[in-house]
Amino acid sequence: MKVFTRLCLLAAVVIAPSSPAFAQATIHGDLTKDWAGQKALLVGLANAMPEDKYGFKPTPAQRSFGEHVLHIAQVNMMLIKTLGGKTPEPAINMKATTKADMVKAMSDSFDYGSKVIAEFNNTTIQETIQAAFLGPSTRARPMYFLVGHTQDTYGQMVVYVRLNGVTPPASAP
């Protein structure tokens, strides 16, 4: 019995590190996954809001829902291009007026980010760049700033959809 137990433990020690559950995480890999998750979350929320509610503002001083969608696209584009990627910037319609065009603008900005991130690896994503108002930063820092910015804006947009009787897709059962 002791021999069997020892063989099982030896097999676990040999097999476990090669298991996907024990795969080495990297900053680049985490950023790639997190960026894709941001796109799915925000595009899902933008699609959930009815088009006739894209002009909705909880108070006159706030952005409309549609303005939030375009704001995300605008800030994404501004910071992604500071990474120094070779992927050409997409033509983003920052004057979009329809839901479809606004969602496309935001979605295209996330796609641009995915393509630029893919140009780098775990070493080059950590190289120092001059990142707009962030100053000297690794390439990963502006992207994580964008994840935080997008989460902040998502929180505001969730209130807008809930005030209009819509359940955010991420909160749906």
Salt bridges, closest charged atoms under 4 A:
GLU89 OE1 - LYS81 NZ 3.83
ASP108 OD2 - LYS104 NZ 2.59
ASP111 OD1 - LYS39 NZ 2.58
GLU127 OE1 - ARG139 NH1 2.75
